[in-house]
Each structure stands twice: as structure tokens, then as C-alpha cells.
Amino acid sequence: MTLVDSDEVNGFSIAGGHIYIHRKLAAVAKSDDELAGVIGHEIGHIISHQFAFETRALDEFDGTMVGEALGGALVVAQIGNPDMNQQKHIFLPLSPLPSGQSAALSKDGKYLSLSTLHRGGVWDVATGKQLAVVHGFTDASWDDADTVYMDVPKDMDVERHITQISMTTRVSKDLSYKVTDETHMRYGRLTDWKQDDKKKTWTLSQYDPATDKTQWTRSFPDRYFTYTASYGSRDLIFSFPLSSHTAKDALKANEALESEAQSIKNKSLGRLIQILDGKNGEEDGSLVVELPPNYAGTDGLNRAGDLLYVAGVDDRTTVYSIASGKRIRDLIGYVMALDPSTNRVFTANRVGEGVVYDAAGAELAHYQLGNPIRFALFREGAVMVTVITADQKVRTMKVASVSPIDREVARDALPK
């Protein structure tokens, strides 16, 4: 706490937890309890993150402070002046939206949570108004009550934590769950790995972020390998090298998987892909594939019905059948959205094109957006798709119910 040489009866707080009390206020306070009340009020602002602004870039000259506000504007203020109305906010021209860490729409489509590397926020989709400004987050998920849960990574003096924001009450709080390096939050699922030294196994547990209650646990004979969560569904997708204990046990117990493994020419590229139902942790499909040379990593794996989509680094996605393990086709672009009810996928490429495919690989829609696509989400049973592009525009577009080719075939079948 700092005493400010001012004859105004006031006190204020700024980012970083700093509290300033004016000398006049300290002089006129009738008791220590009155002064403690003011200090407690400012502590309340700090706890609820109601700072005038938070900044990572700061400069000072001749009693004037210039900082970068969390919302992106430059803030110019006189040091020691508690009057927030005297701050000048300079809004810089919009720059292209960089690749985001996380983006999610609320289930009713009213709110969008979006984060880049250091900043995140919540917007009203209908008006485009920003409703909340927060630290950058790596994942976000909405529940049915318009409450969003955000995984906020460690950043300067802020420890990693899970934040809950209710858009109904406009109240935010940090959850008590203790996150570690073995904790992951993907698409609303909070998972945690723990090692059992006696059994020499690893156990994966999934928790409800709102209640911290365990939803399920599952043991693995190996130290955990990479995994991801499939877009638009509750599936967790694991990738195990064929040399791992998990893969060896699975091949030994399943002749079909063993046969698939035998057909792999380059064993070092062979992987057991195992899909777990995120609701109960039970296995819901597995296959053995030989990774393509352009493999983009586990985060590029997605599942839609019987199809496994494997993204490459060259704007190409390979599609496999989970039932047979066979390679079916290749698509241009990488999957950005998926609808489990229809098994439709939305792919994007580097030149700002978006394409919607059905489960048979038929093209239902093709969009020339002219800007890199940063986020996409199917809505209303995949008859609509909402996308955000690098020019910071949000577009909601219709998707055809059948492919243009099917429409032409149906038209040709009509009586002449």
C-alpha cells in the first residue's frame, strides 16, 4: 500500500494488486476501522479483477504513465490521479486476427468466447459488443446456463487456473481445482494423469470442472502418450506407437487390429489410434494406421461416425475407416468443425476457402472468404455454419442439404 500526497479524500487500486491511499483520507478517517473499510473496498476490486487496466507494456515520463490495456488500447494517465475519467484511451487500428488459442460459442449461440495468446474475451454475437476482457486462455467450454469455463495458463505473476464466468449474473470466480502440468482441459473436459508407482501404470481421470467430481477413470500400462479431443463431440482420441505396451496388449487381444498392424510397411510410422467415449471413458473404436509423411500431429485427429480424419501440414487431410482401418480418400484443407449428428465436417485452407463435406465425401458448400479462417462451428443441426476470419468478421452461412451433384442427378430424373 502506498500513501499519495493529495488533499482529496480518496483511494484507488491498479493492476498488480497495488493500493494507493490519499493523505487527506488518512487524516480525516475517524478510526482505524474506517480506514480499514476503504482498504477492504480496494482489495475487493483487486480480487474481482476490476482494475482500471492491466498491462504488459508500460512507460512513464514526467508524471505521465502510458500502458497497454488488456483490451488492446493504449491508456494515458497521470500518475496518482484516481479519476478514471481523466484517463485517455487511444484505440489503435484493427490488425489481422492471429491464430487463436481457443474459441467457443455458447450452446444457445448468444455468446462467443475467443482468445489469442495473451488476451481473451466474451462477445455478444448479435451486437458484436465485447462483454468481458480476460487473460488469454487455452480452452473454453459453455454449459447450458450460459456459463463459460476457461483454462488460463501461467502468465507472469498469474498462476494457471480455471476461471468460471456466468453471463447471466456477470460474476466470475476462479475454481478451487488445483491444476498441474498433468492436467488438461479440452473442449470442456478436465482430465488429470496420475502415476501409480506400485502398479507401474498411469491413470487418467476426468472431472466435471463445475463440481470437481470425478466422472470416470481409466488405467494405461504406459506413461501417457499424446491425445486430443474430437471437434464437436465428447470423443478422446489417443495415438500409441506400435512399440508401446498399450498397442502390444491391444493387438494381442484383437486379431483384426493385429492384421492391420501386419500390413504396415514402415513400423516406425505405425500407430494404434484408440477412441474413448468422453462420457464414460469406455473404448469406442480403434484402428491401426500408417501415418502419412505430412502428419500434423495428434491435434489434427478428428472422428465423425466411422471416419477418422488425419490432418497434414500441407493443407491435406487423409480419411480412414475406423471399422476396416482402410484409407478412403484425401481432402484439401484441415478440419475446423464437425457435427456428430450428421457427420458433416468443415475444412479450411490457407487461402481462406471453407468447404463442407458429408460423410460420403460429397461437397455440400464451398465458401471463398478471402481471409484465413480462425474459427468455425456448425449450428442448428449443421444447416448453418458460423466462421470467424482474420479480418475480425463473423459470418453465419447456410449449408445445402444435399450436394450440387445430387441436385443435378435429381433434376435429370424429373419427367421431361
FINUDREN-469150 format. One record per residue (C-alpha): chain; z, y, x. Coordinates in nm, 4 decimals, decimal comma, always signed. Layout:
<A; <Z; Y; X>>
...
//
This chain:
<A; <+0,0000; +0,0000; +0,0000>>
<A; <-0,0907; +0,3491; +0,1264>>
<A; <+0,0617; +0,6872; +0,0379>>
<A; <-0,2096; +0,9526; -0,0292>>
<A; <-0,1332; +1,3207; +0,0381>>
<A; <-0,2225; +1,4598; -0,3063>>
<A; <-0,0445; +1,6699; -0,5691>>
<A; <-0,1983; +1,4665; -0,8544>>
<A; <+0,0209; +1,2205; -1,0439>>
<A; <-0,1899; +0,9086; -0,9989>>
<A; <-0,2516; +0,5812; -0,8188>>
<A; <-0,5553; +0,3605; -0,7698>>
<A; <-0,6792; +0,0394; -0,6071>>
<A; <-1,0027; -0,0610; -0,4348>>
<A; <-1,1752; -0,3787; -0,3202>>
<A; <-0,9836; -0,5954; -0,0768>>
<A; <-0,6523; -0,5566; -0,2590>>
<A; <-0,5669; -0,2089; -0,1251>>
<A; <-0,3351; +0,0088; -0,3401>>
<A; <-0,3008; +0,3880; -0,2994>>
<A; <-0,0132; +0,5933; -0,4489>>
<A; <-0,0223; +0,9764; -0,4565>>
<A; <+0,2793; +1,1589; -0,3066>>
<A; <+0,3203; +1,3596; -0,6281>>
<A; <+0,3552; +1,0394; -0,8305>>
<A; <+0,6173; +0,9039; -0,5924>>
<A; <+0,8059; +1,2354; -0,6145>>
<A; <+0,8158; +1,2640; -0,9948>>
<A; <+0,8933; +0,8967; -1,0652>>
<A; <+1,2368; +0,8860; -1,2330>>
<A; <+1,3256; +0,5451; -1,0950>>
<A; <+1,2039; +0,2637; -0,8742>>
<A; <+1,1184; +0,0729; -1,1930>>
<A; <+0,8706; +0,3438; -1,2983>>
<A; <+0,7041; +0,3349; -0,9565>>
<A; <+0,7013; -0,0450; -0,9637>>
<A; <+0,5299; -0,0283; -1,3033>>
<A; <+0,2418; +0,1751; -1,1582>>
<A; <+0,2096; -0,0621; -0,8635>>
<A; <+0,2114; -0,3596; -1,1004>>
<A; <-0,0635; -0,1968; -1,3039>>
<A; <-0,2833; -0,1641; -0,9944>>
<A; <-0,2059; -0,5235; -0,8943>>
<A; <-0,3308; -0,6223; -1,2386>>
<A; <-0,6619; -0,4505; -1,1646>>
<A; <-0,6886; -0,6422; -0,8397>>
<A; <-0,6104; -0,9802; -0,9961>>
<A; <-0,8649; -0,9261; -1,2756>>
<A; <-1,1273; -0,8091; -1,0213>>
<A; <-1,1575; -0,4674; -1,1895>>
<A; <-1,2380; -0,2829; -0,8670>>
<A; <-1,4440; +0,0299; -0,8641>>
<A; <-1,6788; -0,1666; -0,6418>>
<A; <-1,6797; -0,4452; -0,3857>>
<A; <-1,8835; -0,4070; -0,0719>>
<A; <-2,0076; -0,5900; +0,2359>>
<A; <-2,1747; -0,2806; +0,3897>>
<A; <-1,9534; +0,0248; +0,4436>>
<A; <-1,9847; +0,3546; +0,6327>>
<A; <-1,7705; +0,6693; +0,6497>>
<A; <-1,8429; +1,0236; +0,7653>>
<A; <-1,6368; +1,3417; +0,7304>>
<A; <-1,4215; +1,2123; +0,4457>>
<A; <-1,7096; +1,0556; +0,2515>>
<A; <-1,7494; +0,6825; +0,2075>>
<A; <-2,0809; +0,5053; +0,1394>>
<A; <-2,0770; +0,1419; +0,0334>>
<A; <-2,2952; -0,1220; -0,1279>>
<A; <-2,1685; -0,2079; -0,4759>>
<A; <-2,1635; -0,5681; -0,5887>>
<A; <-2,4322; -0,4836; -0,8439>>
<A; <-2,6708; -0,3633; -0,5708>>
<A; <-2,6401; +0,0149; -0,5971>>
<A; <-2,5190; +0,2451; -0,3217>>
<A; <-2,1879; +0,4147; -0,4026>>
<A; <-2,0929; +0,7514; -0,2527>>
<A; <-1,7312; +0,8597; -0,2970>>
<A; <-1,4787; +1,0950; -0,1428>>
<A; <-1,2020; +0,9061; +0,0351>>
<A; <-0,8738; +0,9383; -0,1508>>
<A; <-1,0314; +1,0701; -0,4726>>
<A; <-0,9160; +0,8428; -0,7581>>
<A; <-1,1528; +0,9968; -1,0132>>
<A; <-1,4098; +0,7246; -1,0692>>
<A; <-1,6331; +0,9766; -1,2489>>
<A; <-1,6837; +1,1555; -0,9177>>
<A; <-1,8454; +0,8503; -0,7607>>
<A; <-2,2215; +0,8734; -0,7286>>
<A; <-2,4221; +0,5563; -0,7854>>
<A; <-2,7675; +0,5518; -0,6305>>
<A; <-2,9837; +0,2733; -0,7711>>
<A; <-3,2476; +0,1533; -0,5291>>
<A; <-3,5967; +0,0386; -0,6387>>
<A; <-3,6115; -0,3237; -0,7567>>
<A; <-3,7092; -0,5654; -0,4831>>
<A; <-3,8621; -0,9099; -0,5418>>
<A; <-3,6069; -1,1567; -0,6708>>
<A; <-3,5311; -1,4049; -0,3894>>
<A; <-3,4927; -1,7761; -0,4429>>
<A; <-3,1775; -1,8208; -0,6449>>
<A; <-2,8832; -2,0450; -0,5704>>
<A; <-2,8240; -2,1156; -0,9367>>
<A; <-2,9479; -2,0177; -1,2814>>
<A; <-2,8456; -2,1434; -1,6245>>
<A; <-2,8882; -2,0404; -1,9873>>
<A; <-2,6073; -2,0752; -2,2378>>
<A; <-2,6621; -2,3504; -2,4915>>
<A; <-2,7404; -2,1011; -2,7680>>
<A; <-2,9829; -1,9134; -2,5435>>
<A; <-2,7886; -1,5853; -2,5650>>
<A; <-2,6753; -1,5527; -2,2039>>
<A; <-2,8255; -1,6089; -1,8602>>
<A; <-2,6137; -1,6665; -1,5509>>
<A; <-2,8055; -1,6118; -1,2280>>
<A; <-2,7018; -1,5961; -0,8638>>
<A; <-2,8707; -1,5143; -0,5371>>
<A; <-2,6992; -1,5678; -0,2027>>
<A; <-2,4233; -1,3063; -0,2286>>
<A; <-2,4383; -1,1733; -0,5861>>
<A; <-2,4324; -1,3255; -0,9277>>
<A; <-2,4056; -1,2059; -1,2837>>
<A; <-2,4407; -1,2751; -1,6538>>
<A; <-2,7078; -1,1079; -1,8681>>
<A; <-2,7723; -1,0734; -2,2387>>
<A; <-3,1119; -1,2413; -2,2813>>
<A; <-3,2075; -1,0394; -2,5909>>
<A; <-3,1354; -0,6947; -2,4444>>
<A; <-3,1631; -0,7615; -2,0703>>
<A; <-2,8266; -0,5871; -2,0218>>
<A; <-2,6064; -0,7114; -1,7399>>
<A; <-2,2675; -0,8058; -1,8845>>
<A; <-2,0817; -0,9275; -1,5768>>
<A; <-2,1103; -0,8933; -1,1995>>
<A; <-1,9553; -1,1640; -0,9828>>
<A; <-1,9668; -1,3075; -0,6342>>
<A; <-2,2610; -1,5344; -0,5635>>
<A; <-2,2192; -1,8891; -0,6947>>
<A; <-2,3884; -2,2174; -0,6060>>
<A; <-2,3792; -2,3738; -0,9536>>
<A; <-2,3076; -2,2706; -1,3117>>
<A; <-2,2750; -2,4535; -1,6419>>
<A; <-2,2172; -2,3406; -2,0004>>
<A; <-2,0127; -2,5115; -2,2712>>
<A; <-2,0589; -2,4888; -2,6489>>
<A; <-1,8242; -2,1885; -2,6756>>
<A; <-2,0332; -1,9569; -2,4512>>
<A; <-1,8006; -2,0109; -2,1558>>
<A; <-1,9575; -2,0432; -1,8137>>
<A; <-1,8098; -2,2275; -1,5141>>
<A; <-1,9192; -2,1111; -1,1675>>
<A; <-1,8722; -2,2721; -0,8262>>
<A; <-1,8037; -1,9763; -0,5965>>
<A; <-1,8316; -2,0608; -0,2234>>
<A; <-1,6090; -1,9238; +0,0514>>
<A; <-1,7199; -1,5724; +0,1390>>
<A; <-1,5346; -1,3521; +0,3865>>
<A; <-1,1734; -1,3473; +0,2625>>
<A; <-1,2515; -1,5178; -0,0719>>
<A; <-1,1781; -1,8915; -0,0693>>
<A; <-1,4054; -2,1317; -0,2529>>
<A; <-1,3027; -2,1739; -0,6173>>
<A; <-1,4237; -2,2480; -0,9699>>
<A; <-1,4370; -1,9415; -1,1958>>
<A; <-1,4406; -1,9557; -1,5757>>
<A; <-1,5829; -1,6646; -1,7772>>
<A; <-1,5710; -1,6530; -2,1566>>
<A; <-1,8439; -1,4315; -2,3003>>
<A; <-1,6646; -1,4413; -2,6374>>
<A; <-1,3383; -1,2894; -2,5112>>
<A; <-1,4815; -1,1290; -2,1933>>
<A; <-1,1955; -1,2862; -1,9971>>
<A; <-1,2371; -1,4519; -1,6577>>
<A; <-0,9998; -1,6693; -1,4605>>
<A; <-1,0036; -1,8953; -1,1576>>
<A; <-0,9356; -2,2609; -1,2360>>
<A; <-0,6459; -2,4345; -1,0647>>
<A; <-0,8525; -2,7311; -0,9425>>
<A; <-0,8342; -2,7449; -0,5622>>
<A; <-1,1867; -2,7746; -0,4253>>
<A; <-1,2550; -2,9269; -0,0832>>
<A; <-1,5575; -2,9974; +0,1349>>
<A; <-1,5905; -3,3274; -0,0534>>
<A; <-1,6056; -3,1527; -0,3924>>
<A; <-1,9401; -3,0780; -0,5549>>
<A; <-2,0358; -2,9062; -0,8760>>
<A; <-2,3859; -2,9748; -1,0025>>
<A; <-2,5084; -2,8756; -1,3470>>
<A; <-2,1565; -2,8626; -1,4886>>
<A; <-2,0270; -3,1806; -1,3272>>
<A; <-1,7323; -3,1552; -1,0909>>
<A; <-1,7328; -3,4546; -0,8553>>
<A; <-1,4986; -3,5386; -0,5700>>
<A; <-1,5198; -3,8021; -0,2950>>
<A; <-1,2096; -3,9692; -0,1520>>
<A; <-1,1850; -4,2333; +0,1186>>
<A; <-0,9711; -4,5461; +0,0752>>
<A; <-0,8669; -4,6322; +0,4306>>
<A; <-0,7230; -4,9707; +0,3314>>
<A; <-1,0307; -5,0949; +0,1438>>
<A; <-1,2680; -4,9007; +0,3700>>
<A; <-1,4546; -4,7729; +0,0659>>
<A; <-1,5412; -4,4338; -0,0795>>
<A; <-1,4571; -4,3452; -0,4385>>
<A; <-1,6485; -4,0887; -0,6413>>
<A; <-1,4606; -3,9305; -0,9315>>
<A; <-1,5986; -3,6956; -1,1931>>
<A; <-1,3813; -3,4332; -1,3619>>
<A; <-1,4048; -3,2020; -1,6584>>
<A; <-1,3895; -2,8547; -1,4948>>
<A; <-1,2168; -2,7068; -1,8005>>
<A; <-0,9261; -2,9541; -1,8086>>
<A; <-0,9268; -3,1185; -1,4609>>
<A; <-0,9150; -3,4545; -1,6412>>
<A; <-1,0850; -3,7499; -1,4723>>
<A; <-1,3871; -3,8707; -1,6686>>
<A; <-1,4741; -4,1725; -1,4517>>
<A; <-1,4539; -4,3170; -1,1002>>
<A; <-1,6854; -4,5448; -0,9019>>
<A; <-1,6463; -4,7071; -0,5593>>
<A; <-1,9083; -4,7408; -0,2848>>
<A; <-1,8935; -4,9590; +0,0293>>
<A; <-2,0440; -4,6803; +0,2436>>
<A; <-1,9467; -4,3301; +0,3271>>
<A; <-2,1292; -4,1407; +0,0580>>
<A; <-2,4961; -4,0646; +0,1061>>
<A; <-2,6883; -3,7766; -0,0420>>
<A; <-2,7164; -3,7445; -0,4180>>
<A; <-2,8238; -3,4913; -0,6760>>
<A; <-2,8145; -3,4262; -1,0492>>
<A; <-3,1345; -3,4509; -1,2500>>
<A; <-3,2554; -3,1377; -1,4294>>
<A; <-3,1776; -3,1213; -1,7991>>
<A; <-2,9748; -3,4423; -1,8166>>
<A; <-2,6488; -3,5979; -1,7098>>
<A; <-2,8010; -3,8402; -1,4560>>
<A; <-2,6755; -3,8528; -1,0977>>
<A; <-2,9392; -3,9788; -0,8515>>
<A; <-2,8379; -4,1412; -0,5200>>
<A; <-3,0570; -4,2228; -0,2207>>
<A; <-2,9406; -4,5048; +0,0107>>
<A; <-3,1227; -4,6205; +0,3264>>
<A; <-3,2125; -4,9893; +0,3107>>
<A; <-2,9815; -5,0458; +0,6078>>
<A; <-2,6752; -4,9250; +0,4130>>
<A; <-2,4151; -5,1670; +0,2727>>
<A; <-2,4791; -5,0369; -0,0796>>
<A; <-2,8515; -5,1133; -0,0546>>
<A; <-2,7966; -5,4573; +0,1013>>
<A; <-2,5498; -5,5555; -0,1737>>
<A; <-2,7877; -5,4327; -0,4457>>
<A; <-3,0883; -5,6206; -0,3032>>
<A; <-2,8857; -5,9385; -0,2684>>
<A; <-2,7817; -5,9225; -0,6329>>
<A; <-3,1233; -5,8273; -0,7749>>
<A; <-3,4396; -6,0260; -0,6973>>
<A; <-3,6692; -5,7580; -0,8374>>
<A; <-3,5229; -5,4964; -0,6019>>
<A; <-3,5449; -5,7436; -0,3127>>
<A; <-3,9143; -5,7947; -0,3911>>
<A; <-3,9717; -5,4191; -0,3981>>
<A; <-3,7973; -5,3874; -0,0613>>
<A; <-4,0153; -5,6595; +0,0915>>
<A; <-4,3270; -5,4552; +0,0087>>
<A; <-4,2017; -5,1536; +0,2044>>
<A; <-4,4097; -5,1233; +0,5218>>
<A; <-4,2023; -4,8609; +0,7029>>
<A; <-3,8434; -4,9792; +0,6553>>
<A; <-3,7031; -4,6580; +0,8024>>
<A; <-3,8558; -4,4701; +0,5086>>
<A; <-3,7371; -4,7241; +0,2514>>
<A; <-3,4704; -4,6070; +0,0100>>
<A; <-3,2718; -4,7609; -0,2708>>
<A; <-3,2721; -4,4999; -0,5480>>
<A; <-2,9769; -4,5600; -0,7778>>
<A; <-2,9293; -4,3651; -1,1015>>
<A; <-2,5875; -4,3294; -1,2612>>
<A; <-2,5147; -4,2110; -1,6128>>
<A; <-2,3117; -3,8946; -1,5570>>
<A; <-2,1221; -3,9555; -1,8802>>
<A; <-1,9526; -4,2792; -1,7710>>
<A; <-2,0568; -4,3493; -1,4113>>
<A; <-2,2421; -4,6705; -1,5023>>
<A; <-2,5692; -4,7656; -1,3341>>
<A; <-2,8686; -4,6673; -1,5466>>
<A; <-3,1615; -4,7741; -1,3347>>
<A; <-3,2582; -4,8434; -0,9743>>
<A; <-3,5696; -4,8943; -0,7671>>
<A; <-3,6835; -4,9201; -0,4056>>
<A; <-3,9401; -4,6704; -0,2792>>
<A; <-4,1027; -4,5812; +0,0487>>
<A; <-4,0506; -4,2102; +0,0892>>
<A; <-4,3714; -4,0085; +0,1237>>
<A; <-4,4202; -3,8284; +0,4579>>
<A; <-4,3840; -3,4939; +0,2795>>
<A; <-4,0457; -3,5858; +0,1229>>
<A; <-3,8490; -3,2674; +0,0447>>
<A; <-3,5014; -3,4248; +0,0278>>
<A; <-3,2629; -3,5598; -0,2334>>
<A; <-3,2516; -3,2340; -0,4289>>
<A; <-3,6169; -3,2940; -0,5118>>
<A; <-3,5394; -3,6105; -0,7115>>
<A; <-3,5505; -3,5971; -1,0931>>
<A; <-3,5566; -3,8610; -1,3651>>
<A; <-3,7269; -3,8458; -1,7060>>
<A; <-3,7070; -4,1711; -1,9005>>
<A; <-3,8720; -4,4432; -1,6894>>
<A; <-4,0182; -4,1915; -1,4451>>
<A; <-3,8763; -4,0783; -1,1114>>
<A; <-4,0204; -3,7526; -0,9731>>
<A; <-4,0058; -3,7146; -0,5929>>
<A; <-4,0886; -3,3649; -0,4667>>
<A; <-4,2669; -3,2974; -0,1395>>
<A; <-4,2619; -2,9936; +0,0855>>
<A; <-4,6366; -2,9375; +0,0367>>
<A; <-4,6265; -2,8455; -0,3343>>
<A; <-4,6936; -3,2043; -0,4374>>
<A; <-4,4738; -3,4390; -0,6427>>
<A; <-4,5051; -3,8185; -0,6482>>
<A; <-4,4194; -4,0044; -0,9698>>
<A; <-4,2775; -4,3598; -0,9721>>
<A; <-4,1945; -4,6056; -1,2494>>
<A; <-3,8258; -4,6958; -1,2361>>
<A; <-3,8856; -5,0286; -1,4131>>
<A; <-4,1556; -5,1531; -1,1753>>
<A; <-4,0956; -4,9413; -0,8657>>
<A; <-4,4678; -4,8645; -0,8548>>
<A; <-4,6206; -4,5313; -0,7605>>
<A; <-4,8014; -4,3983; -1,0689>>
<A; <-4,9537; -4,0618; -0,9850>>
<A; <-4,9226; -3,7338; -0,7960>>
<A; <-4,8754; -3,3885; -0,9459>>
<A; <-4,9347; -3,0447; -0,7987>>
<A; <-4,6135; -2,8422; -0,7727>>
<A; <-4,2458; -2,9340; -0,7887>>
<A; <-4,0256; -2,9971; -1,0919>>
<A; <-3,8233; -2,6955; -1,2083>>
<A; <-3,7302; -2,8023; -1,5625>>
<A; <-3,7071; -3,1274; -1,7553>>
<A; <-3,6413; -3,2124; -2,1198>>
<A; <-3,4791; -3,5579; -2,1667>>
<A; <-3,5601; -3,5724; -2,5394>>
<A; <-3,9383; -3,5536; -2,4828>>
<A; <-3,9554; -3,6412; -2,1090>>
<A; <-4,1653; -3,3291; -2,0537>>
<A; <-4,1485; -3,1622; -1,7127>>
<A; <-4,2298; -2,8105; -1,5965>>
<A; <-4,3714; -2,7845; -1,2450>>
<A; <-4,4273; -2,4723; -1,0360>>
<A; <-4,6109; -2,3991; -0,7128>>
<A; <-4,6036; -2,1272; -0,4505>>
<A; <-4,8760; -1,9139; -0,6090>>
<A; <-4,6931; -1,8559; -0,9358>>
<A; <-4,8530; -2,1236; -1,1526>>
<A; <-4,6482; -2,3208; -1,4021>>
<A; <-4,7634; -2,6419; -1,5699>>
<A; <-4,6045; -2,8535; -1,8448>>
<A; <-4,6769; -3,2288; -1,8382>>
<A; <-4,5848; -3,5007; -2,0858>>
<A; <-4,4585; -3,8479; -1,9892>>
<A; <-4,8155; -3,9803; -1,9645>>
<A; <-4,9107; -3,7081; -1,7164>>
<A; <-5,1218; -3,5108; -1,9653>>
<A; <-5,1211; -3,1348; -1,9128>>
<A; <-4,9787; -2,9561; -2,2198>>
<A; <-4,9729; -2,5997; -2,0900>>
<A; <-5,0844; -2,4034; -1,7847>>
<A; <-4,9455; -2,0570; -1,7069>>
<A; <-5,0831; -1,8106; -1,4494>>
<A; <-4,7811; -1,5849; -1,3905>>
<A; <-4,8882; -1,4141; -1,0684>>
<A; <-4,5371; -1,4226; -0,9171>>
<A; <-4,3264; -1,7016; -0,7670>>
<A; <-4,1213; -1,8771; -1,0347>>
<A; <-3,7457; -1,8710; -0,9682>>
<A; <-3,6098; -2,0461; -1,2778>>
<A; <-3,7371; -2,2431; -1,5759>>
<A; <-3,5730; -2,4055; -1,8767>>
<A; <-3,7090; -2,5892; -2,1808>>
<A; <-3,5785; -2,4733; -2,5188>>
<A; <-3,5950; -2,5845; -2,8806>>
<A; <-3,6959; -2,9419; -2,8066>>
<A; <-3,9405; -2,8406; -2,5319>>
<A; <-4,1665; -2,6435; -2,7673>>
<A; <-4,0688; -2,3303; -2,5728>>
<A; <-4,0080; -2,2698; -2,2030>>
<A; <-3,8242; -1,9714; -2,0518>>
<A; <-3,9055; -1,8691; -1,6939>>
<A; <-3,7876; -1,6004; -1,4526>>
<A; <-4,0291; -1,4782; -1,1890>>
<A; <-3,9805; -1,2890; -0,8634>>
<A; <-4,0764; -0,9605; -1,0315>>
<A; <-3,7496; -0,9954; -1,2296>>
<A; <-3,9240; -1,0593; -1,5597>>
<A; <-3,8017; -1,3130; -1,8144>>
<A; <-4,0740; -1,4783; -2,0201>>
<A; <-4,0444; -1,7256; -2,3072>>
<A; <-4,3692; -1,9091; -2,3802>>
<A; <-4,4905; -2,1690; -2,6268>>
<A; <-4,5791; -2,5238; -2,5238>>
<A; <-4,8551; -2,7153; -2,7013>>
<A; <-4,7514; -3,0260; -2,8948>>
<A; <-5,0493; -3,2217; -2,7596>>
<A; <-5,2723; -3,1828; -2,4550>>
<A; <-5,6025; -2,9907; -2,4777>>
<A; <-5,7881; -3,3187; -2,4112>>
<A; <-5,6127; -3,4891; -2,7032>>
<A; <-5,7034; -3,1951; -2,9261>>
<A; <-6,0705; -3,2260; -2,8287>>
<A; <-6,0654; -3,6024; -2,8986>>
<A; <-5,9057; -3,5420; -3,2384>>
<A; <-6,1627; -3,2734; -3,3216>>
<A; <-6,4523; -3,5040; -3,2272>>
<A; <-6,3092; -3,7716; -3,4547>>
<A; <-6,3359; -3,5482; -3,7620>>
<A; <-6,6161; -3,6209; -4,0114>>
<A; <-6,9323; -3,4241; -3,9369>>
//
